[in-house]
């Protein structure tokens, strides 16, 4: 994993979204790929590509949206526990 990460990602590990991390966020929010894409402002195919490891989120606004979504997912799981 480390060899694939850019210097920027190594400096900001929270901005590295593996396929598993993207899917976990979406699933914990209870969203389909289509609804998740809508909330992030991207095409549903992009979410499929991220979750399939064929592409990585890189646009700053998308990364920030993923971080916000992850916080919401963590809060949802915490409330259910």
Secondary structure as UniProt FT lines:
FT   HELIX           2..4
FT   HELIX           7..11
FT   HELIX           13..15
FT   HELIX           19..28
FT   TURN            29..30
FT   HELIX           33..40
FT   HELIX           44..51
FT   TURN            52..53
FT   HELIX           60..80
//
